[in-house]
Amino acid sequence: MSQAVAGPALEAGDPGGSGGPDERLARRSPLRRLLGRPELGALLGAIAVFAFFSVVADAFLRASSFSTVLYAGSTFGIMAVGVSLLMIGGEFDLSAGVMVTTSALIASLLSYQLTLNVWAGVLISLALTLALGLLNGVLYVRTGLPSFIITLATFFMLAGANLGVTKAVTGNVATDSIRDMDGFASARAVFASDVDIAGVNVNVTVFWWLLLVAVATWILLRTRTGNWIFAAGGAPASARAVGVPVARTKIGLFMGVAFCAWLSGMHLLFAFATVQSGEGVGNEFFYIICAVIGGCLLTGGYGSAVGAAIGAFIFGMTNKGIVYAEWNPDWFKFFLGAMLLIATVVNLVVRRRVERSR
């Protein structure tokens, strides 16, 4: 966003202009840089959760169990990437959970009812799901209403449409199976297959998840668009004043969430070959929890995709660790809430100490 100008600078503690170095140009120690990372609290939490379930659940450290944990994390981590970028940009999308189901329903219903190759349904679903993200973004920009109001309305409309359209077309609350249709096998290989790694099956969603995290991290840290995202979320008025396309950036972020929803929806469809129209309700809060545990601020302008990935990993460890420990699964949400609170407090304390030390 801004460039430091080399040369002598007057500092607050150097009224005489003695040529002392500008503090903005001073090198920070590796420890200081580490403490300034938004994902630090999530990393500490992930280590604690991993150590905890390693002790209380004997099966937790098995390779097959770890693969299951990664899979559970990836199913929420894919969405957490898009949601984290949107939160860094200062907005929320409460329709993200049902949008996953919507994208799967579109692909399934179109393919089955029109007897299309399933890849045609996949591509049409991509276009329509991106259009939903575009609609959310444009409505937010044009109306000036809070994004949670816009997307809450979208949430209710999609939830109703998912159920109403599915029942009207199929006479049931679920779609017909597309397992025997043309293109299913190849689409399943892309979106829902298992990859053998040293004798352990790892679902392909794990690789999609890691790829999305890498791309999102590159965008945030190495591109002009990343600067725009942080600026649009942290100080939108100031960002507009220096030429940042805030409206266009936020519309793009809503479409990014829609893309992640489409990818998750395709996994949902090709993992089971059928889709329940009522799925996805409430999952948007899990995506936001993953992002917040990972260090994203609710006020925008701060966070990372890596942190959201760690938050999703914590989600996966907690979800499956309780099962491996043979505890009552009703405790899952308690542990998730505790991790949300602990990680948020740790992030807050560390960030305040770093700010005071500057």
JOHU-V343443 format. One record per pair of residues at least 6 apart in sequence whose ideal C-beta (glycine too) atoms are under 7 Angstrom apart, sorted by the first residue. I is the first residue (numbers start at 0). J is the second residue. D is the distance in Angstrom with one decimal. If there is no record, write none. Layout:
I_J_D ; I_J_D
//
This chain:
0_226_5.0 ; 0_230_5.9 ; 3_23_5.7 ; 3_24_5.7 ; 7_16_6.6 ; 7_18_4.9 ; 8_21_4.1 ; 9_16_5.2 ; 10_19_5.7 ; 10_21_6.9 ; 10_22_6.6 ; 13_19_4.6 ; 33_39_6.7 ; 34_349_5.7 ; 34_353_5.1 ; 35_353_4.9 ; 37_294_3.1 ; 37_301_5.8 ; 37_302_5.1 ; 37_303_5.0 ; 37_306_5.2 ; 37_346_6.8 ; 38_293_5.5 ; 38_294_5.0 ; 38_303_5.2 ; 38_305_5.1 ; 38_306_3.1 ; 38_309_5.6 ; 39_349_5.7 ; 40_294_6.1 ; 40_342_4.5 ; 40_345_3.7 ; 40_346_3.8 ; 40_349_6.5 ; 41_292_5.2 ; 41_293_4.6 ; 41_294_6.0 ; 41_306_5.0 ; 41_309_4.0 ; 41_310_5.3 ; 41_313_6.7 ; 41_342_5.4 ; 42_309_5.8 ; 43_345_6.1 ; 44_292_6.7 ; 44_313_5.8 ; 44_338_5.7 ; 44_341_6.1 ; 44_342_4.6 ; 45_309_5.2 ; 45_312_5.8 ; 45_313_5.2 ; 48_313_5.5 ; 48_316_5.0 ; 48_317_6.3 ; 48_338_6.8 ; 49_316_6.2 ; 52_59_4.6 ; 52_316_6.1 ; 52_320_3.5 ; 52_323_6.9 ; 52_324_6.6 ; 53_59_5.5 ; 53_60_5.6 ; 55_324_5.0 ; 56_320_5.8 ; 56_323_3.8 ; 56_324_4.0 ; 58_64_5.2 ; 58_323_4.5 ; 59_320_5.8 ; 59_323_4.9 ; 62_199_4.7 ; 63_199_5.9 ; 64_323_6.1 ; 66_199_5.2 ; 66_200_6.3 ; 66_201_5.2 ; 67_319_5.5 ; 68_315_4.6 ; 68_316_5.4 ; 68_319_4.9 ; 69_201_6.7 ; 69_205_4.9 ; 69_315_6.5 ; 70_202_4.6 ; 70_204_6.5 ; 70_205_6.4 ; 71_315_3.7 ; 71_318_4.9 ; 71_319_5.4 ; 72_311_4.6 ; 72_312_4.5 ; 72_314_6.0 ; 72_315_3.0 ; 73_202_6.9 ; 73_204_4.2 ; 73_205_4.6 ; 73_208_4.0 ; 74_204_6.2 ; 75_285_5.6 ; 75_286_6.4 ; 75_289_5.8 ; 75_311_4.9 ; 75_314_5.4 ; 76_208_4.5 ; 76_289_6.9 ; 76_308_5.5 ; 76_311_3.2 ; 77_204_6.6 ; 77_207_6.1 ; 77_208_5.2 ; 77_211_6.1 ; 77_259_5.5 ; 77_262_5.8 ; 77_263_5.2 ; 78_95_6.0 ; 78_99_7.0 ; 78_259_5.1 ; 78_260_6.6 ; 78_263_5.6 ; 78_286_4.6 ; 79_286_5.2 ; 79_289_3.8 ; 79_290_5.6 ; 79_307_4.2 ; 79_308_7.0 ; 79_310_6.3 ; 79_311_4.7 ; 80_211_4.5 ; 80_212_5.8 ; 80_215_5.1 ; 80_259_6.0 ; 80_304_5.3 ; 80_307_6.0 ; 81_255_4.7 ; 81_256_4.0 ; 81_258_6.7 ; 81_259_3.5 ; 82_92_6.6 ; 82_95_6.1 ; 82_256_6.1 ; 82_286_4.4 ; 82_287_6.2 ; 82_290_5.2 ; 83_290_4.1 ; 83_293_6.4 ; 83_295_5.2 ; 83_302_5.7 ; 83_304_5.6 ; 83_307_3.6 ; 84_215_5.9 ; 84_228_6.3 ; 84_252_5.6 ; 84_255_5.7 ; 84_304_6.7 ; 85_92_5.8 ; 85_252_4.5 ; 85_253_6.7 ; 85_255_6.9 ; 85_256_5.4 ; 86_290_5.2 ; 86_295_4.5 ; 86_299_6.5 ; 86_302_6.2 ; 87_228_5.5 ; 87_229_6.3 ; 87_232_5.1 ; 87_295_6.1 ; 87_299_6.3 ; 87_300_6.7 ; 87_301_6.8 ; 87_302_4.5 ; 88_228_5.0 ; 88_231_5.1 ; 88_232_4.4 ; 88_248_6.5 ; 88_249_5.6 ; 88_252_4.6 ; 88_299_6.3 ; 89_231_6.2 ; 89_232_3.5 ; 89_235_6.7 ; 89_299_2.9 ; 89_300_6.6 ; 90_139_6.9 ; 90_146_4.0 ; 90_249_6.0 ; 90_252_6.7 ; 91_146_5.3 ; 91_147_4.7 ; 91_150_6.5 ; 91_287_7.0 ; 92_135_6.5 ; 92_150_4.7 ; 92_253_6.4 ; 92_256_4.8 ; 93_147_5.7 ; 93_150_4.3 ; 93_151_4.8 ; 93_154_5.0 ; 93_283_5.3 ; 94_135_6.8 ; 94_150_4.6 ; 94_153_3.9 ; 94_154_4.2 ; 94_157_5.8 ; 95_256_5.5 ; 95_260_5.9 ; 95_283_4.5 ; 95_286_5.7 ; 96_279_4.2 ; 96_280_6.1 ; 96_281_6.2 ; 96_282_3.5 ; 96_283_3.9 ; 97_154_5.8 ; 97_157_4.5 ; 97_158_4.9 ; 97_161_6.3 ; 97_279_4.6 ; 97_280_6.0 ; 98_128_6.6 ; 98_131_6.1 ; 98_157_6.2 ; 98_257_6.4 ; 98_260_4.0 ; 99_260_4.7 ; 99_263_4.6 ; 99_264_4.7 ; 99_267_6.5 ; 99_279_5.0 ; 100_161_5.5 ; 100_264_6.7 ; 100_274_6.5 ; 100_276_6.8 ; 100_278_4.8 ; 100_279_3.9 ; 101_128_6.9 ; 101_157_5.1 ; 101_161_5.8 ; 102_124_5.0 ; 102_128_4.3 ; 102_260_5.6 ; 102_261_4.5 ; 102_264_3.2 ; 103_264_3.8 ; 103_265_6.9 ; 103_267_4.7 ; 103_268_4.2 ; 103_274_4.5 ; 104_161_5.8 ; 104_165_6.2 ; 104_174_6.4 ; 104_274_5.4 ; 104_276_6.4 ; 105_123_6.7 ; 105_124_4.2 ; 105_127_5.5 ; 106_120_4.0 ; 106_121_5.3 ; 106_124_3.9 ; 106_265_6.8 ; 106_268_5.7 ; 107_120_6.8 ; 107_174_4.2 ; 107_177_5.8 ; 107_268_5.6 ; 107_274_5.3 ; 108_168_5.8 ; 108_174_6.0 ; 109_115_6.3 ; 109_120_4.4 ; 109_123_5.6 ; 110_117_4.6 ; 110_119_6.8 ; 110_120_3.4 ; 110_177_5.5 ; 110_180_6.1 ; 111_174_6.7 ; 111_175_5.1 ; 111_177_5.5 ; 112_168_6.3 ; 116_181_4.6 ; 116_182_4.3 ; 117_177_5.9 ; 117_180_5.4 ; 117_181_6.8 ; 117_182_4.1 ; 117_183_5.3 ; 117_186_5.3 ; 118_182_4.5 ; 118_186_6.1 ; 121_186_6.1 ; 121_265_6.2 ; 124_261_6.2 ; 124_264_7.0 ; 125_261_5.3 ; 128_257_5.0 ; 128_260_6.0 ; 128_261_4.2 ; 129_254_5.5 ; 129_257_5.2 ; 129_258_6.4 ; 131_257_5.5 ; 132_253_4.6 ; 132_254_3.9 ; 132_256_5.9 ; 132_257_2.7 ; 133_250_6.6 ; 133_254_5.7 ; 135_149_6.0 ; 135_150_5.7 ; 135_153_5.8 ; 135_253_4.5 ; 136_249_6.0 ; 136_250_3.3 ; 136_253_3.7 ; 136_254_6.5 ; 137_250_6.3 ; 138_149_5.0 ; 139_146_5.0 ; 139_149_5.0 ; 139_249_6.7 ; 140_246_4.5 ; 140_249_6.6 ; 140_250_6.2 ; 158_280_6.1 ; 161_276_4.5 ; 162_172_6.7 ; 162_276_4.8 ; 162_277_6.2 ; 165_172_6.3 ; 165_174_6.4 ; 165_276_3.9 ; 166_172_6.3 ; 169_175_6.0 ; 172_275_6.5 ; 172_276_5.2 ; 172_277_6.5 ; 173_273_5.5 ; 173_274_6.5 ; 173_275_5.0 ; 173_276_6.6 ; 174_273_5.2 ; 174_274_4.9 ; 175_273_6.8 ; 176_272_4.6 ; 176_273_4.9 ; 177_183_5.8 ; 177_272_5.6 ; 178_272_4.0 ; 186_269_5.4 ; 187_269_4.3 ; 190_203_7.0 ; 190_265_4.3 ; 190_266_4.9 ; 190_269_4.6 ; 191_203_6.8 ; 191_266_5.2 ; 191_269_4.1 ; 191_270_4.1 ; 192_203_5.1 ; 193_200_4.0 ; 193_201_6.7 ; 193_202_5.6 ; 194_201_5.1 ; 194_203_6.0 ; 204_266_5.4 ; 207_262_6.3 ; 211_259_7.0 ; 212_304_5.1 ; 212_305_6.3 ; 212_308_4.6 ; 215_304_3.6 ; 216_303_7.0 ; 216_304_4.9 ; 216_305_5.8 ; 218_224_5.6 ; 218_225_5.1 ; 219_225_4.0 ; 219_228_6.5 ; 219_303_6.7 ; 219_304_6.4 ; 227_243_5.1 ; 227_244_6.8 ; 227_248_4.6 ; 228_248_6.1 ; 228_252_6.9 ; 229_300_5.8 ; 230_238_3.8 ; 230_243_5.0 ; 231_238_5.5 ; 231_243_6.3 ; 231_245_4.6 ; 231_248_4.8 ; 231_249_6.0 ; 232_299_3.1 ; 232_300_4.1 ; 233_299_6.2 ; 233_300_2.5 ; 235_245_5.1 ; 238_245_5.4 ; 239_245_5.3 ; 267_274_6.3 ; 268_274_5.7 ; 285_314_6.7 ; 288_335_6.5 ; 288_339_5.3 ; 289_307_5.4 ; 289_310_3.7 ; 289_311_4.5 ; 289_314_5.7 ; 290_302_6.7 ; 290_307_4.6 ; 290_310_6.3 ; 291_297_6.9 ; 291_339_6.2 ; 291_343_6.2 ; 292_310_3.6 ; 292_313_6.0 ; 292_338_6.0 ; 292_339_5.6 ; 292_342_4.3 ; 293_302_6.8 ; 293_303_6.8 ; 293_306_2.9 ; 293_307_4.1 ; 293_308_7.0 ; 293_309_5.4 ; 293_310_3.7 ; 294_302_5.3 ; 294_303_6.2 ; 294_306_4.0 ; 294_346_5.1 ; 295_301_6.9 ; 295_302_3.2 ; 295_306_6.7 ; 295_307_6.6 ; 296_302_6.3 ; 313_338_5.6 ; 314_335_6.7 ; 317_331_6.5 ; 317_334_4.8 ; 317_335_5.8 ; 317_338_6.7 ; 318_331_6.1 ; 321_328_5.8 ; 321_330_6.1 ; 321_331_5.5 ; 321_334_6.9 ; 322_328_6.7
//
